[in-house]
């Protein structure tokens, strides 16, 4: 059986950042990911990051991913790709499938950085070919260079919906409209302004009535909602589209944490049920940590900081950092995390994260 000191599940922003911090301390790190390429969401993000210089503002996501991958290579991190972890068992043993064969890996510490999955939306015709998640469309255009459709309806006005709409236009598609069931836009105004300037109408208090077509999407009927979120008769309109992209939120991928026996709490702003963890990102199971969207859906910058925190803390627990050095590093990371959770968009996440930490303290 293979052994390692720190096993990290998921080679996205959180997992890569965790691997860099832990390996930098001197720990033996093994990073596993079910995909053929590491990097997770970063390599789909061709837009520039917002925020401050310390959060790499002005740098495109895929460039950040390239830098993290370079660091893992230089630090000697073992990266296992096409390795789908399907279980966490006694003695911190991971079971995974790679190249069609079962394998086991025993670790002294485990960090689960599995990310999140896209939410679906139910409506007549939602199973037709041409209905897809906005993240899937982003993968097609930015990673595989394939246009998912020529005439797009985007559903959801969070940052994902707004950013992917603009990137679809850059790739050559026509975004017919963006609709939002809530009475106001959910993402940053700067992103909304960009697609409006490009001629894309944004309809709030609006949702899908049905998708049209037999073998694939051939059109869509939308209608307005009243203040009680009920359809308003007579407001139906038909749009000529061949693709419907759904940007209606994400849910943490928590299956492995459930299976391992971690305790959970329910916090809707973070995406639902999330594993309880402490200030070191350690769960209720000693030696098992979490980082990134599995702890609650945020942005890539927050995921990377949580990954760094888990990397420092897990390395400290193995004796690679003394208490004073670890405290200094963790305090710096928490300062950056808290700064990301300020302002009108971050305040809700900050309160939700405090609630998550309080749940851990109540169990102590």
N, C-alpha and C positions, 0 to 999 in steps of 0.2 A: 504493500500500500504506500502511495506517495504521502509524504509529510511536508508541512510547511509551518512557519510561525504564524503568519497572518494570511488568511484566505479572504479575498474580496470578491463578492458576487456582483457582477455588473461593471462593465468598462466604459460607462458613460462619464459625464462631468464629475459626479461625486466619487465614483470608483477610481478613476484615474488620479484625481487629486489626493485621495486617501492613499493610494499606492505610492505616490511620489513622497508624501510626508513620512510614511512609515519606512520606506526604503532609505530615505535620506538619513533617518535615525540609525540605520544599520540592520533593520529587521529583514528576514527572508520573507518575501512577499510573493504570493501567487494570485493572479488576477484572472477570473473566469468570466466569459461572456458567451451567450448563445449565438451571437451574430458572427458573420465571417470577417467583419471589420470592427475594430474598437472605435470608441469615440462617442457612441450614443447620439444624442441630439445635436452635439456641437457641429458635426459635419453636415448637418442640414441647415445650419444657421449662417447664411451668407450676409446677413445684416450686421451692422456694427452694434456692439453692446452700449448700453446707457450706463449712467452712474458716474463714479469718480475714477481717477487714474488707478487707484489701488484695486478697482474692480474691472480694470482693463477696458474702460470706456473708449470707444472709437476703434476697437479691435473687432474684426469679424470673428464669429463663432468658430468657423473651421480653422482659423489661424491659431486660436487658443487651443483647440484640439490637437493640432499638429505639434505645438510646443509641449503639451502634456505628454503626448506619445513619445516625443524625443527624450524627455526627462526620464520616463519609465525605462526606456531602452538603455540610456546612459547609466541608470542606477541598478540595472540588472534585474528588474522585475520580471518574473516568469509570467507570460501572458498565454492563456489557453483560450483559443477562439473556437467557434463552433462547438462549444462545450455548454450544454444546457443542464444546469443544476436542478435536480428534481426532488431533493430531500436533504434535510439536516438531521442527523441521528446522534446517538450517544457519543460522548467523548469528542464532540465537535467534528464529527465525520460528515463530509459532504459526499453525496452520490450524484454523479453527473454522466451524461451521455456525450461522447465525442467520437465522431466518425463511425457512428452506428454501434459503438461498443460501450458497455458500462464500465465506469471507473469509480474509485473512491479516493478521497483526499482527507487526511486527518490534519487538523490545524490546532494551534494553541489559542488563536483568536479568530473570530469570523466577523466580517463586516458585510452586511446586506445592503447593497446599493442598487436594488433591482429596478428603480424608476417607477414609471406610471404607465397606464394604458389609456387610450382615448375612449371617451364615453360615446355611446350610440344615442340615437333619437328615433323614437317609434312614430311612424305615420304611414298611411296607405302608400305602398310602393317603395318602402324604405329598403327592401331587399333586392331591388333592381340593380343590375350592373350599372355603374356610374354614380352610385351613392357610396361615399367613402369618407374617412376621417381626413381632416385638414392636414394632420401630420403625415398621413400616407401620401397625400398629394405632394407635400413638401419633399418627402423622400424621393418620390418619382422624379420631380423636376431638378432637385439640387444634387442628388446622389447618382441617380440612374439616367438623368437627362432624357426622361420620357414625359411628354405632355399628357396628363390624364384626360383632358377634354379640351374642346375649343371654346365652349360657352358655359360659364361657371356661375352657379349660385353659391355664395358663402353663407353659412348659417352660424351666427355667433360673432359678437363684436369685441371679444377679449383680444389681447395682444396677438394670440395665435391667429385668430381669424383675420385681423387687420394686416398683419405682417405677411401671412401666406397669400392673401389676396393680391398684395402688391407684387410678390415674387411670382405668382402665376401670370400676372400681366407682363412682367419682365421676361418670362419664358415664352410669351407669345399667345397666351390665352386671353379671351375677353371675359372679364368679370361683369356679368349683367347686373348684379345687385348684391348687397350684403344686408341680411336681415337679422334682427335682434328681438327676442321676445320681451326683454325688459324695456322699460320706458326710457332708458338712457344707454349710451355706449359704455361698454365695460372696460375697454383698454385705454391706452394713452392717447390723448388728443392729437399728438404729433403724428401718430400712425394713421389715425382716422382722417386727418387733414390731407395726408399724402395721397390716399386713394380717392378722396373726394376731388382733389385737384386733377386727378387722372380721369375724372368723369364717372366714377362709380357711385350710384346712389346708395345711401344707407337708410333703411327703413326700420325704425324702432317700433316697439309694441306690435311686432309682426312675426308670424311663424308660418310653417308649411301646412297647408291643408292636405295636399296629396302630390305625389310624383306621378307623372304621366308616362305611358309607354308600356310595351308588352315584353320585348326582349331586352330592352335597355332604357335608360332615361331619355325621354324625348321632349320633356317639358315639365313644368312644375306650377302648381296653383298655390299662391300664398294668400293670406288674409290677415286683417288687423285684429288686435286684441284690446279689450276694454281694461279698465283699471283693476278688474278682478281676474284678469288673464283669461277671459272668455272670448271666443270668436265673435266678431261683430258681423251679423248678416249683411250681405250686400257689398262687402269690401273685398271680395275675391278678385284677384288678377292673375293672369297666366303669363309666365315668362318662358321664352324660348331658350332652353338650356339643354345640354347633354350630360352635365355633371353637377352633382350636388355635394359640396364639401361641408362636413360637419365639424365645427369648432365649438363644441358644447361642453368643454371641460375634460378633466382627466381624473382617474382614480388610482391611488397608490397600489402598486403590485405587492401585495402583502402575504401572498400564499406561503412563502417559505418561512416567514416570521410566525405565522399561525401554526404551521407544521412543527416548528421548533419548540413551540410552547410559550412564546412571548406573550405577555399580557398587553391588552389593547384598551384604548379609550376611543370614544366617538366624538369627533370634532368636525362638523360640516364644513367650515371654511378651509380645512386642510384636505378635504376630499372624502371624509367619512371615517371609517375605522382605521386608526393608525397605531403603530406600536408605541407603547410608553417608553420613554428613555430619559436619562438624566443629562446633566450639563456636559458630560463626556460622550454623549450619544450612545451610551451603553444601555441596553434593554434590561428588563427584569431578569433575564438570564445572564449570569456573570460570564463575561468573555465574549458575548455576542452583541455587536454594535449595529447601528443603522445610520444611513446617511442619504441625503437627497430626497427625491420625491416620495420614496416609501414612507418617510416621516411626515409627509404633508406636502401637497403640490405647491411649489414656488417657481422661481426662475433659476436658470443655469448658474448664475452667480452665487445664489444661496446654496445650491446643491454642491458647488465646488468648495465653499467655505465649510459646510457640514462634513464633507469628505476629508478636508484637511484636519478638522477637529477630531474626527474618528481616528485618523491616521496617527496624530500626535498622542491621543489618549491610549490607543491600543499599544503603540510602541512604548509608552511610559509604563504601562502595566506589565510589560515584559522586561523592564529594567533598562531600556535603551535611552531613556531620558531621566535625569534626576528631577526631583519634585519642583525645584525652583525654575529650572529651564522649561519644564512642561507647563508650569503655571503661566510663565511669561508668554509662551507661544499660544496657549489656549486663550489667555486674556486678549491678545491681539486679534485672534480669530473672532472671538465674541464681539469685540468692538466693531469689526467689519460687518459681521452678521446683523447686529443691531442697527447699524447705519442703513443696511439694505431694507430693513423693516420699519422705516419711518415714512412719513408723508401720507397722503390720502390713500394710496394703493397698498402701502406696506403696513399701516397701522393695524388693520384687521388680522394680518398674518402674525404680527407681533403679539397681539392679545391671545391668539389661538395657540401660539408656541408657548407662551407663559402658562396657559391652561394645561398644556401637555406636560410641562415640567412639574407643575403642581400635582398632577396626577401621580407622577413618580414619587414625589416627596411624601404623599399621603400613604403610599405603600411601604415606605421605608420604616 
